[in-house]
């Protein structure tokens, strides 16, 4: 399956969405761009914190100990 990105005028948005929804999920899948941008911003912020040494990191065993305490 191929992915394309479109910028659509508000004037025709409803018509385009109506048309795309006429296809089955196997033929056309609508991928919400807002989710992508939100995730991209979040991950970039996390990466910046790691790169700047501001992120708190723990070992696998510390993680498992904390998880055991929570459960």
C-alpha positions in Angstrom: 0.0 0.0 0.0 1.3 3.5 -0.8 1.0 6.6 1.4 0.4 10.1 0.1 0.0 13.4 2.0 -2.4 16.0 0.8 -3.2 19.6 1.8 -6.9 20.1 1.3 -8.8 23.3 1.4 -11.6 23.5 4.1 -14.0 24.1 1.2 -13.5 20.6 -0.2 -12.5 18.6 2.9 -15.9 17.1 3.6 -16.3 16.0 -0.1 -12.8 14.4 -0.1 -13.5 12.6 3.2 -16.9 11.4 1.9 -15.2 10.0 -1.2 -12.4 8.3 0.7 -14.8 6.7 3.1 -16.5 5.0 0.1 -13.5 2.7 -0.2 -13.0 -0.3 2.0 -10.3 -0.3 4.7 -8.3 -2.7 2.6 -8.3 -0.2 -0.3 -7.9 3.1 1.5 -6.9 3.8 5.1 -7.2 7.4 6.4 -4.1 8.2 8.5 -4.7 11.2 10.8 -1.9 13.7 10.3 -2.5 15.3 13.7 -1.5 12.1 15.4 1.7 12.0 13.4 2.6 15.6 14.2 1.8 15.2 17.9 3.9 12.1 18.2 6.8 13.7 16.2 6.8 16.7 18.6 6.7 14.5 21.7 9.5 12.2 20.5 11.6 15.2 19.4 11.3 16.6 22.9 12.2 13.3 24.5 15.2 13.0 22.2 16.3 16.5 23.0 16.2 15.8 26.8 18.3 12.6 26.3 20.8 14.5 24.1 21.1 17.3 26.6 21.6 14.8 29.5 18.4 16.0 31.2 16.6 12.6 31.0 16.5 10.3 34.0 17.5 6.8 33.0 17.4 3.6 35.0 18.7 0.1 34.4 16.6 -2.8 33.4 16.9 -4.3 36.9 15.8 -1.0 38.5 12.8 -0.9 36.2 11.8 -4.4 37.1 12.2 -3.7 40.8 9.9 -0.6 40.5 7.4 -2.6 38.4 7.3 -5.3 41.1 6.6 -2.7 43.8 3.8 -1.2 41.7 2.2 -4.6 41.0 
